[in-house]
């Protein structure tokens, strides 16, 4: 496979899933780890993605300031975020992870609502502080910070979550599939997201449709644990039929 085509595939995977591992890219491209490592290094030098230990993240995922030009499918994610906001009620306690679509939700939050946020995501906490009104309370859940995801992990963070009962959880979703549920590339992050689900009354996934029917190695939850799936698609779209049959609310 020519290098330009490899680069295109790598960028596509990074854009869709925000974070990918070198091992997964080598399998997708059917090339050696050395080859994919060189490709990622070159794309990092071209500032088309951000190289991290063991993989790569998208530029839009890695930044928390004005990222409009860096966010993949920005218009779709903005639409999804607006749909997600419709699920919020005055006085809600909101548990929210990171991810580019969740960050768009944070940017578009109505300023007149009284909301309390808990997040293990450093970029999310900063985005909420930058864009929120004085009516919002923002709580950062502490713990070991993952370099790749910029999300806190570990026993301390999970213990804090055990003391929270959130009204709604907006879970950053990299991979979602009817048969395999919601999955993740990193085991520690998967454990953290499991704890977020356990600490919430309602689970919501904001995701572009390109992530549907994709899966990775570490399971977070079965698909029927999801209360609401929000995509840019019309809820009646045939692409959502298998999720509709599971009784999931579609927006």
Secondary structure in CASP SS format (residue, H / E / C, confidence):
PFRMAT SS
TARGET T0000
AUTHOR 0000-0000-0000
METHOD secondary structure of the structure
MODEL  1
X C 1.00
X C 1.00
X H 1.00
X H 1.00
X H 1.00
X H 1.00
X H 1.00
X H 1.00
X H 1.00
X H 1.00
X H 1.00
X H 1.00
X H 1.00
X H 1.00
X H 1.00
X H 1.00
X H 1.00
X C 1.00
X E 1.00
X E 1.00
X E 1.00
X H 1.00
X H 1.00
X H 1.00
X H 1.00
X H 1.00
X H 1.00
X H 1.00
X H 1.00
X C 1.00
X C 1.00
X C 1.00
X H 1.00
X H 1.00
X H 1.00
X H 1.00
X H 1.00
X H 1.00
X H 1.00
X H 1.00
X H 1.00
X H 1.00
X H 1.00
X H 1.00
X H 1.00
X C 1.00
X C 1.00
X C 1.00
X C 1.00
X E 1.00
X E 1.00
X E 1.00
X C 1.00
X C 1.00
X E 1.00
X E 1.00
X E 1.00
X C 1.00
X H 1.00
X H 1.00
X H 1.00
X H 1.00
X C 1.00
X C 1.00
X C 1.00
X C 1.00
X C 1.00
X C 1.00
X C 1.00
X C 1.00
X C 1.00
X C 1.00
X C 1.00
X H 1.00
X H 1.00
X H 1.00
X H 1.00
X H 1.00
X H 1.00
X H 1.00
X H 1.00
X H 1.00
X H 1.00
X H 1.00
X H 1.00
X C 1.00
X C 1.00
X C 1.00
X C 1.00
X C 1.00
X C 1.00
X C 1.00
X E 1.00
X E 1.00
X E 1.00
X E 1.00
X C 1.00
X C 1.00
X C 1.00
X H 1.00
X H 1.00
X H 1.00
X H 1.00
X H 1.00
X H 1.00
X H 1.00
X H 1.00
X H 1.00
X C 1.00
X C 1.00
X C 1.00
X C 1.00
X C 1.00
X C 1.00
X C 1.00
X E 1.00
X E 1.00
X E 1.00
X E 1.00
X C 1.00
X E 1.00
X H 1.00
X H 1.00
X H 1.00
X H 1.00
X H 1.00
X H 1.00
X H 1.00
X H 1.00
X H 1.00
X H 1.00
X C 1.00
X C 1.00
X C 1.00
X C 1.00
X C 1.00
X E 1.00
X E 1.00
X E 1.00
X E 1.00
X C 1.00
X C 1.00
X C 1.00
X E 1.00
X E 1.00
X C 1.00
X C 1.00
X C 1.00
X C 1.00
X C 1.00
X E 1.00
X E 1.00
X E 1.00
X C 1.00
X H 1.00
X H 1.00
X H 1.00
X H 1.00
X H 1.00
X H 1.00
X H 1.00
X C 1.00
X C 1.00
X C 1.00
X C 1.00
X E 1.00
X C 1.00
X E 1.00
X E 1.00
X E 1.00
X C 1.00
X C 1.00
X C 1.00
X C 1.00
X E 1.00
X E 1.00
X E 1.00
X C 1.00
X C 1.00
X C 1.00
X E 1.00
X E 1.00
X E 1.00
X E 1.00
X C 1.00
X C 1.00
X H 1.00
X H 1.00
X H 1.00
X H 1.00
X H 1.00
X H 1.00
X H 1.00
X H 1.00
X H 1.00
X H 1.00
X H 1.00
X H 1.00
X C 1.00
X E 1.00
X C 1.00
X C 1.00
X E 1.00
X E 1.00
X E 1.00
X E 1.00
X C 1.00
X C 1.00
X H 1.00
X H 1.00
X H 1.00
X E 1.00
X C 1.00
X C 1.00
X C 1.00
X C 1.00
X C 1.00
X E 1.00
X E 1.00
X E 1.00
X E 1.00
X C 1.00
X H 1.00
X H 1.00
X H 1.00
X C 1.00
X C 1.00
X E 1.00
X E 1.00
X E 1.00
X C 1.00
X C 1.00
X C 1.00
X C 1.00
X C 1.00
X C 1.00
X C 1.00
X H 1.00
X H 1.00
X H 1.00
X H 1.00
X H 1.00
X H 1.00
X H 1.00
X C 1.00
X C 1.00
X C 1.00
X C 1.00
X E 1.00
X E 1.00
X C 1.00
END
